[in-house]
Amino acid sequence: MPELPEVEVVRRGLERWTAGRTIASAEVLHPRSVRRHEAGPADFAGRLAARTVLAPRRRGKYMWLPLRAEAEGDPGEALLAHLGMSGQLLVGEPDREREKHLRVRMVFDDGGHDLRFVDQRTFGHLMVTDLVPDAFDAAALVPEPIAHIAADPLEDAFDAEAFYRALRRRKTGIKRALLDQSLISGVGNIYADEALWRARLHWARPTETMTRAEAARVLEAAREVMGAALAVGGTSFDSLYVNVNGESGYFERSLEAYGRRGEPCGRCGKPIRRDEFMNRSSYSCPVCQPKPRRARY
């Protein structure tokens, strides 16, 4: 599933191609892709018609296109997107061939590039929703369905001290905490493993034993690895994750832990190990990231 860097790459592409443009019409080709829009496909399309798109925003793994408010003082609405496992937001010439898994298409009144939501597995979704005040940034608005998720580590609004205090209260493993979107958003399996490798901490380290310095080290590692991934377009293991132009990212070549079972650690040379974790996998170095005596899974 795309994580923060991949979603941010898409957001930046959308900012170039959609900000300031007005949607002429929207077409829903598969109702499952707007299943979270409870009023249905027709209402979804109707609420987008003739609306002007503002600069796209993102929090964690979600992104949204704010829509210009129709009345002064109205907080407005946004087109909220979650890519799921295989969702793609693509821009291109409006007369190009339709993709096999095209689910939603939006055309603009200037006749330029259209915007398409392509999703092979249909786990992603789009919805038009109200904007509400942001609990982490008094000057900002966020889509109502994601108002409960935490700020992400690349946001100015992220509170490192509050994160540390929450870790100490949780009594869980540090990787579980990194995947908890109510504590910190945007970090998934890939970047959790990579951040913990950089921070030299085992994924089952009990959070209640973390020091303030260790928590800061994890956060810094997460920011570093996600920043490095952003610079090369994110991580693409297959053709399902691409940017708005259909291009893959290259950070897979720089992964130090995730998916590297049996390969030598880039620091000490010992083979990277794989452990089962929440019906998924965790990858770590047995030397650089020793298992704690009292682990939490």
Beta strands, then each sheet from edge to edge (+ up, - down):
strand 1: 23-28
strand 2: 57-59
strand 3: 62-67
strand 4: 77-82
strand 5: 87-92
strand 6: 102-108
strand 7: 114-119
strand 8: 125-133
strand 9: 141-143
strand 10: 273-277
strand 11: 280-284
sheet 1: 1+ 6- 7+ 5-
sheet 2: 2+ 3- 4+ 8- 9+
sheet 3: 10+ 11-
end
